[in-house]
Amino acid sequence: MVVRRSAKRQRTVSAYRDRDQIVVMIPDRFTPAEEKKHVGRMVARLSPASTSRPPSDASLARRATELSTLYLGGRAVPTSVRWVPAMSTRWASCTPADGSIRLSTRLHDMPTWVRDYVLVHELAHLLVAGHGPEFWLLVSRYPRTERARGYLDGVSAASHLGLSDDLADDLADDLEDEVG
């Protein structure tokens, strides 16, 4: 477990899993007794007994089918959807040529609506390979797109992962369009 103190943090306490450890963020002004109390509570919330098991690969595939039907007219049909060990630069990936979608195990402990967003994002890649306007139009059909992107960016920044939700790719694509 890692405890990170922040002078900017005034009252809130938050925690998340980063691979095998729990990271708890607390205000810098907390006394050792307050730290112990809040850290204990947050660790209990994230302990394996208190969290649900991540969905199986089969459940992910079923959910992908549901999301494709709901938001993409059923047009995105993956050949496989599975968990893979934590990726170093992405939350997930898709290979349109063979229809496979892979989600990083970093997403295990994230809210369902965030995993759903990632699935919709990858499903959209089965229809549009790049990150242009047509792609984002498809992804934006998922109602929590902006919220999920913000969540993922926040987790990435807080844990110094350097992962992005393809925003860097968008900017690179835009720059390439302007230059090319």
Secondary structure, 3 states (H helix, E strand, C coil): CEEEEECCCCCCCEEEEECCEEEEEEECCCCHHHHHHHHHHHHHHHCCCCCCCCCCHHHHHHHHHHHHHHHHCCCCCCCEEEEECCCCCCCEEEECCCCEEEEEHHHCCCCHHHHHHHHHHHHHHHHCCCCCHHHHHHHCCCCCHHHHHHHHHHHHHHCCCCCCCCHHHHHHHHHHHHHC
